[in-house]
Structures are given as C-alpha cells and as structure tokens.
Amino acid sequence: MKEKIKKVKEKVKKERVGFFAEFKAFITKGNVLDLAVAVVIGAAFGKITSGLVNYIITPLTSLFLGDIDLSSVKTVLRKEVLDAAGEVAKPEVALQWGLWLQTIIDFLIIALCVFIILRLVRKAESIVKAKEIAAKAEAEAKAKAEADAKAAEEAARAEALKAREDEFYANVKEQTELLRKLAEK
C-alpha cells in the first residue's frame, strides 16, 4: 500500500514538473511573444482609431446633424427618478444609438485600416515571391544550360573518340590487308 502511494506521489511530482516545463517552453516560443506584441499594438491601434472617431469624425458629423453630439443621441425608455434630496433613486434607462453608431464607425475604420495593411503586405509578399520564382527559374535555366553544354561536350568527346576508334580500326584493317598482300607475295 505504501509503495502504491509512493508511486502515485512520484507520478504527480513528475507531472507537475512536466507541466511547468511544458508551460515554460510554450511561453518562450516566438509565437506567443508575437501574439503578445500583436495584442499590445492592436490595443494601441484601437485607441488611435477611437480618437479619430471621437475627436475628428464625430465633431464633423455633428456639424452635418445641426450641432448634435452623436454620443448624446439616445432613446429614453425610462427617465431617471430623483428622490426628495435630489439624488438619483432610479437611473435612466436608454438606448444609446449615438454611442452605438460611434462603435460601428470605429469598427469600420479599423476594418478599413486592417484591410489596407493586409493588402499592402500581400502585395509585398507577391513581389517577393515573384522575385524568388524568377530567381529560381533563372537558376533552373542556368543549370539546364550548363547540363546541356556538358551533355554537348560529352557528345562531342564521344564522337571524337568514335572517330579515333573508326580511324584506328580502319588503319588496322589497312595494315592487315597490307600484311596479307605481303604474305601472299
């Protein structure tokens, strides 16, 4: 019984060490760090976009809407109720259409910016890939040309060797004929 308990404790201890070692490996991977950087930059980008909507677009839209602040546009479902001391007893319940529209504008601007950035990245990637493909095609063409030149050179050597062999056999045949003629005389 004590041995089983001891084995279970050792197993739990190994699993704990394994878990923390695995977690450490996960945290120190580049992907997690890249994700953390992306989240921080995304949050900052969201603030920039919200600032653009709140401080530039909303005032411009309020000019077109007749000096109405978009964030104050709402439909009151229940007015706030004040007590005798003038403090709020029941808060106002309202549909805040203006804030919702600002959020939609935020989203559209962020989506547009992300679209533009992704489009630029994809275009840059396609240019890089095109250059890589062109370089690869050029290297393949050069390798093929070198292989063709080498094959032509080897064919020329083989032809020259064949020509020498033919000449050698022709000379041997001629000498054999001469020897036969001499032997006949």
GROMACS elastic network, one bead per residue, 0.5 to 0.9 nm:
[ bonds ]
;  ai    aj funct       b0    kb
    1     4     6  0.52000   500
    1     5     6  0.64090   500
    1     6     6  0.86389   500
    2     5     6  0.50994   500
    2     6     6  0.60569   500
    2     7     6  0.85936   500
    3     7     6  0.61122   500
    3     8     6  0.85715   500
    4     7     6  0.50769   500
    4     8     6  0.61420   500
    4     9     6  0.85906   500
    5     8     6  0.50964   500
    5     9     6  0.61515   500
    5    10     6  0.86258   500
    6     9     6  0.51309   500
    6    10     6  0.62209   500
    6    11     6  0.86185   500
    7    10     6  0.50999   500
    7    11     6  0.61132   500
    7    12     6  0.86298   500
    8    11     6  0.50259   500
    8    12     6  0.61570   500
    8    13     6  0.85449   500
    9    12     6  0.51288   500
    9    13     6  0.61004   500
    9    14     6  0.86265   500
   10    13     6  0.50295   500
   10    14     6  0.61681   500
   10    15     6  0.85855   500
   11    14     6  0.51260   500
   11    15     6  0.61513   500
   11    16     6  0.86413   500
   12    15     6  0.50253   500
   12    16     6  0.61662   500
   12    17     6  0.86537   500
   13    16     6  0.51590   500
   13    17     6  0.62907   500
   13    18     6  0.84974   500
   14    17     6  0.51192   500
   14    18     6  0.59025   500
   14    19     6  0.84213   500
   15    19     6  0.58759   500
   15    20     6  0.85437   500
   16    19     6  0.50400   500
   16    20     6  0.62342   500
   16    21     6  0.84550   500
   17    20     6  0.53154   500
   17    21     6  0.59911   500
   17    22     6  0.84029   500
   18    21     6  0.50953   500
   18    22     6  0.59192   500
   18    23     6  0.84287   500
   19    22     6  0.50934   500
   19    23     6  0.60309   500
   19    24     6  0.85396   500
   20    24     6  0.59967   500
   20    25     6  0.84973   500
   21    24     6  0.50726   500
   21    25     6  0.62057   500
   21    26     6  0.85902   500
   22    25     6  0.50797   500
   22    26     6  0.61484   500
   22    27     6  0.86574   500
   23    27     6  0.61095   500
   23    28     6  0.85903   500
   24    27     6  0.51576   500
   24    28     6  0.61479   500
   24    29     6  0.86555   500
   25    28     6  0.53186   500
   25    29     6  0.63076   500
   26    29     6  0.54305   500
   26    30     6  0.88340   500
   26    31     6  0.87036   500
   26    32     6  0.73645   500
   27    30     6  0.81843   500
   27    31     6  0.85900   500
   27    32     6  0.60434   500
   27    33     6  0.75685   500
   28    31     6  0.84561   500
   28    32     6  0.71642   500
   28    33     6  0.73479   500
   29    32     6  0.58543   500
   29    33     6  0.68962   500
   29    34     6  0.89527   500
   30    33     6  0.51733   500
   30    34     6  0.60312   500
   30    35     6  0.85268   500
   31    34     6  0.50266   500
   31    35     6  0.60804   500
   31    36     6  0.86165   500
   32    36     6  0.61765   500
   32    37     6  0.86560   500
   33    36     6  0.50369   500
   33    37     6  0.62275   500
   33    38     6  0.85479   500
   34    37     6  0.51444   500
   34    38     6  0.61217   500
   34    39     6  0.86697   500
   35    39     6  0.61805   500
   35    40     6  0.87020   500
   36    39     6  0.51474   500
   36    40     6  0.63199   500
   36    41     6  0.86439   500
   37    40     6  0.52011   500
   37    41     6  0.61084   500
   37    42     6  0.83733   500
   38    41     6  0.51372   500
   38    42     6  0.58204   500
   38    43     6  0.84949   500
   39    43     6  0.61160   500
   39    44     6  0.86183   500
   40    43     6  0.51925   500
   40    44     6  0.63103   500
   40    45     6  0.85574   500
   41    44     6  0.50718   500
   41    45     6  0.59750   500
   41    46     6  0.84943   500
   42    46     6  0.60514   500
   42    47     6  0.86791   500
   43    47     6  0.63960   500
   43    48     6  0.87676   500
   44    47     6  0.51205   500
   44    48     6  0.63391   500
   44    49     6  0.87004   500
   45    48     6  0.50276   500
   45    49     6  0.61925   500
   45    50     6  0.85584   500
   45   110     6  0.81397   500
   46    49     6  0.50802   500
   46    50     6  0.60293   500
   46    51     6  0.84520   500
   46   106     6  0.80845   500
   46   110     6  0.72699   500
   47    50     6  0.50196   500
   47    51     6  0.60010   500
   47    52     6  0.85061   500
   48    51     6  0.50777   500
   48    52     6  0.62116   500
   48    53     6  0.87550   500
   49    53     6  0.62710   500
   49    54     6  0.85439   500
   49   106     6  0.62039   500
   49   107     6  0.86501   500
   49   109     6  0.69015   500
   49   110     6  0.65961   500
   50    53     6  0.50770   500
   50    54     6  0.59064   500
   50    55     6  0.82225   500
   50   102     6  0.84736   500
   50   103     6  0.82958   500
   50   105     6  0.88822   500
   50   106     6  0.58969   500
   51    54     6  0.50441   500
   51    55     6  0.55338   500
   51    56     6  0.75478   500
   52    55     6  0.55367   500
   52    56     6  0.53178   500
   52    57     6  0.64024   500
   52    58     6  0.84957   500
   52   106     6  0.83869   500
   53    56     6  0.57076   500
   53    58     6  0.57500   500
   53    59     6  0.86511   500
   53   102     6  0.68864   500
   53   103     6  0.87460   500
   53   105     6  0.69914   500
   53   106     6  0.63079   500
   53   109     6  0.84643   500
   54    57     6  0.63607   500
   54    58     6  0.53395   500
   54    59     6  0.74663   500
   54    71     6  0.87942   500
   54   102     6  0.76457   500
   55    58     6  0.63660   500
   55    59     6  0.65279   500
   55    60     6  0.89141   500
   56    59     6  0.57018   500
   56    60     6  0.63753   500
   56    61     6  0.88368   500
   57    60     6  0.51312   500
   57    61     6  0.61416   500
   57    62     6  0.85955   500
   57   105     6  0.88723   500
   58    61     6  0.50750   500
   58    62     6  0.60924   500
   58    63     6  0.87346   500
   58    69     6  0.72365   500
   58    70     6  0.63275   500
   58    71     6  0.81420   500
   58   102     6  0.76424   500
   59    62     6  0.50020   500
   59    63     6  0.64541   500
   59    64     6  0.89971   500
   59    67     6  0.82530   500
   59    68     6  0.88003   500
   59    69     6  0.72040   500
   59    70     6  0.81770   500
   60    63     6  0.52216   500
   60    64     6  0.67996   500
   60    65     6  0.88839   500
   61    64     6  0.51081   500
   61    65     6  0.61586   500
   61    66     6  0.86543   500
   61    67     6  0.84314   500
   61    68     6  0.83410   500
   61    69     6  0.82142   500
   61    70     6  0.74821   500
   62    66     6  0.60332   500
   62    69     6  0.54263   500
   62    70     6  0.63666   500
   63    66     6  0.53528   500
   63    67     6  0.51449   500
   63    68     6  0.74324   500
   63    69     6  0.88614   500
   64    67     6  0.73785   500
   64    68     6  0.85688   500
   65    68     6  0.57506   500
   65    69     6  0.83365   500
   65    70     6  0.85095   500
   66    69     6  0.89143   500
   68    71     6  0.86778   500
   68    72     6  0.76130   500
   68    73     6  0.76936   500
   69    72     6  0.54559   500
   69    73     6  0.69233   500
   69    98     6  0.80622   500
   70    73     6  0.54545   500
   70    74     6  0.89472   500
   70    97     6  0.82692   500
   70    99     6  0.69669   500
   70   101     6  0.78704   500
   70   102     6  0.74758   500
   71    74     6  0.80818   500
   71    96     6  0.76069   500
   71    97     6  0.77700   500
   71   100     6  0.82622   500
   71   101     6  0.82817   500
   71   102     6  0.72117   500
   72    96     6  0.74183   500
   72    97     6  0.82827   500
   72    98     6  0.60619   500
   72    99     6  0.74616   500
   73    95     6  0.87848   500
   73    96     6  0.63078   500
   73    97     6  0.58415   500
   73    99     6  0.76075   500
   74    94     6  0.63323   500
   74    95     6  0.54239   500
   74    97     6  0.51611   500
   74    98     6  0.63325   500
   74    99     6  0.84066   500
   75    93     6  0.87443   500
   75    94     6  0.54014   500
   75    95     6  0.50553   500
   75    96     6  0.65087   500
   75    97     6  0.73151   500
   76    79     6  0.63875   500
   76    92     6  0.72948   500
   76    93     6  0.60997   500
   76    95     6  0.63900   500
   76    96     6  0.83578   500
   77    92     6  0.77568   500
   77    93     6  0.54664   500
   77    94     6  0.51397   500
   77    95     6  0.72677   500
   78    81     6  0.87524   500
   78    91     6  0.83469   500
   78    92     6  0.56569   500
   78    93     6  0.50478   500
   78    94     6  0.68033   500
   79    90     6  0.83902   500
   79    91     6  0.74110   500
   79    93     6  0.66289   500
   79    94     6  0.81423   500
   80    88     6  0.67413   500
   80    89     6  0.75182   500
   80    90     6  0.55028   500
   80    93     6  0.74196   500
   81    87     6  0.84428   500
   81    88     6  0.58908   500
   81    89     6  0.54456   500
   81    91     6  0.65680   500
   81    92     6  0.74824   500
   82    85     6  0.76682   500
   82    86     6  0.53578   500
   82    87     6  0.53136   500
   82    89     6  0.51345   500
   82    90     6  0.69821   500
   82    91     6  0.85604   500
   83    86     6  0.53482   500
   83    87     6  0.56150   500
   83    88     6  0.63442   500
   83    89     6  0.55644   500
   83    90     6  0.87120   500
   84    87     6  0.74575   500
   85    88     6  0.88401   500
   86    89     6  0.86609   500
   88    91     6  0.61737   500
   88    92     6  0.89059   500
   90    93     6  0.89606   500
   94    97     6  0.89662   500
   95    98     6  0.88621   500
   95   100     6  0.89356   500
   96    99     6  0.56685   500
   96   100     6  0.64031   500
   96   101     6  0.88192   500
   97   100     6  0.50300   500
   97   101     6  0.61086   500
   97   102     6  0.86147   500
   98   101     6  0.50496   500
   98   102     6  0.62080   500
   98   103     6  0.86378   500
   99   103     6  0.62186   500
   99   104     6  0.86740   500
  100   103     6  0.50224   500
  100   104     6  0.62993   500
  100   105     6  0.86632   500
  101   105     6  0.61488   500
  101   106     6  0.85178   500
  102   105     6  0.50020   500
  102   106     6  0.60859   500
  102   107     6  0.85751   500
  103   107     6  0.61628   500
  103   108     6  0.86352   500
  104   107     6  0.50132   500
  104   108     6  0.61597   500
  104   109     6  0.85921   500
  105   108     6  0.50831   500
  105   109     6  0.61204   500
  105   110     6  0.85091   500
  106   109     6  0.52800   500
  106   110     6  0.61254   500
  106   111     6  0.84981   500
  107   110     6  0.51187   500
  107   111     6  0.59585   500
  107   112     6  0.84576   500
  108   111     6  0.50080   500
  108   112     6  0.60012   500
  108   113     6  0.85429   500
  109   112     6  0.50371   500
  109   113     6  0.61429   500
  109   114     6  0.85593   500
  110   113     6  0.51151   500
  110   114     6  0.60703   500
  110   115     6  0.84181   500
  111   114     6  0.51266   500
  111   115     6  0.59644   500
  111   116     6  0.85563   500
  112   115     6  0.50127   500
  112   116     6  0.61569   500
  112   117     6  0.85971   500
  113   116     6  0.51115   500
  113   117     6  0.61216   500
  113   118     6  0.85251   500
  114   117     6  0.50580   500
  114   118     6  0.59815   500
  114   119     6  0.83593   500
  115   118     6  0.51684   500
  115   119     6  0.59713   500
  115   120     6  0.85612   500
  116   119     6  0.50413   500
  116   120     6  0.61766   500
  116   121     6  0.85970   500
  117   120     6  0.51429   500
  117   121     6  0.61540   500
  117   122     6  0.85845   500
  118   122     6  0.59760   500
  118   123     6  0.84006   500
  119   122     6  0.51241   500
  119   123     6  0.60643   500
  119   124     6  0.85361   500
  120   123     6  0.50638   500
  120   124     6  0.61018   500
  120   125     6  0.85118   500
  121   124     6  0.50579   500
  121   125     6  0.60454   500
  121   126     6  0.85506   500
  122   126     6  0.60513   500
  122   127     6  0.85383   500
  123   126     6  0.50704   500
  123   127     6  0.62120   500
  123   128     6  0.86280   500
  124   127     6  0.50784   500
  124   128     6  0.61893   500
  124   129     6  0.85270   500
  125   128     6  0.50363   500
  125   129     6  0.59659   500
  125   130     6  0.83884   500
  126   130     6  0.58760   500
  126   131     6  0.84536   500
  127   130     6  0.50180   500
  127   131     6  0.61948   500
  127   132     6  0.85667   500
  128   131     6  0.51000   500
  128   132     6  0.61415   500
  128   133     6  0.85727   500
  129   133     6  0.59571   500
  129   134     6  0.83823   500
  130   133     6  0.50183   500
  130   134     6  0.59977   500
  130   135     6  0.84454   500
  131   134     6  0.50212   500
  131   135     6  0.60156   500
  131   136     6  0.84459   500
  132   135     6  0.50397   500
  132   136     6  0.60030   500
  132   137     6  0.84723   500
  133   137     6  0.59829   500
  133   138     6  0.83975   500
  134   137     6  0.50347   500
  134   138     6  0.59854   500
  134   139     6  0.84785   500
  135   139     6  0.60582   500
  135   140     6  0.85159   500
  136   139     6  0.50214   500
  136   140     6  0.60620   500
  136   141     6  0.84785   500
  137   141     6  0.59913   500
  137   142     6  0.84464   500
  138   141     6  0.50259   500
  138   142     6  0.60439   500
  138   143     6  0.84846   500
  139   142     6  0.50307   500
  139   143     6  0.60370   500
  139   144     6  0.84823   500
  140   144     6  0.60015   500
  140   145     6  0.84461   500
  141   144     6  0.50039   500
  141   145     6  0.60062   500
  141   146     6  0.84793   500
  142   145     6  0.50086   500
  142   146     6  0.60752   500
  142   147     6  0.84822   500
  143   146     6  0.50352   500
  143   147     6  0.60385   500
  143   148     6  0.84735   500
  144   148     6  0.59452   500
  144   149     6  0.84161   500
  145   149     6  0.60142   500
  145   150     6  0.84429   500
  146   149     6  0.50192   500
  146   150     6  0.60194   500
  146   151     6  0.84483   500
  147   150     6  0.50040   500
  147   151     6  0.59773   500
  147   152     6  0.84609   500
  148   152     6  0.60185   500
  148   153     6  0.84504   500
  149   152     6  0.50222   500
  149   153     6  0.60323   500
  149   154     6  0.85220   500
  150   154     6  0.60815   500
  150   155     6  0.84562   500
  151   154     6  0.50460   500
  151   155     6  0.60066   500
  151   156     6  0.84996   500
  152   156     6  0.60705   500
  152   157     6  0.85635   500
  153   156     6  0.50262   500
  153   157     6  0.61838   500
  153   158     6  0.85391   500
  154   158     6  0.60018   500
  154   159     6  0.84382   500
  155   159     6  0.60103   500
  155   160     6  0.84713   500
  156   160     6  0.60403   500
  156   161     6  0.84680   500
  157   161     6  0.60001   500
  157   162     6  0.84325   500
  158   161     6  0.50086   500
  158   162     6  0.60231   500
  158   163     6  0.84741   500
  159   163     6  0.60198   500
  159   164     6  0.85694   500
  160   164     6  0.61942   500
  160   165     6  0.85631   500
  161   164     6  0.50469   500
  161   165     6  0.61019   500
  161   166     6  0.85098   500
  162   166     6  0.60008   500
  162   167     6  0.84376   500
  163   166     6  0.50514   500
  163   167     6  0.60760   500
  163   168     6  0.84722   500
  164   168     6  0.59391   500
  164   169     6  0.85246   500
  165   169     6  0.60618   500
  165   170     6  0.83313   500
  166   169     6  0.51571   500
  166   170     6  0.59430   500
  166   171     6  0.85010   500
  167   171     6  0.60725   500
  167   172     6  0.85317   500
  168   171     6  0.50800   500
  168   172     6  0.61277   500
  168   173     6  0.85077   500
  169   173     6  0.59413   500
  169   174     6  0.83948   500
  170   173     6  0.50281   500
  170   174     6  0.60595   500
  170   175     6  0.85108   500
  171   175     6  0.59634   500
  171   176     6  0.83473   500
  172   175     6  0.50361   500
  172   176     6  0.59356   500
  172   177     6  0.84995   500
  173   177     6  0.61789   500
  173   178     6  0.86048   500
  174   177     6  0.50760   500
  174   178     6  0.61929   500
  174   179     6  0.85976   500
  175   179     6  0.60229   500
  175   180     6  0.84581   500
  176   179     6  0.50187   500
  176   180     6  0.60710   500
  176   181     6  0.85439   500
  177   180     6  0.50233   500
  177   181     6  0.61281   500
  177   182     6  0.85278   500
  178   181     6  0.50536   500
  178   182     6  0.60839   500
  178   183     6  0.84441   500
  179   183     6  0.59417   500
  179   184     6  0.84745   500
  180   184     6  0.60850   500
  180   185     6  0.86921   500
  181   184     6  0.50507   500
  181   185     6  0.63641   500
  182   185     6  0.52060   500
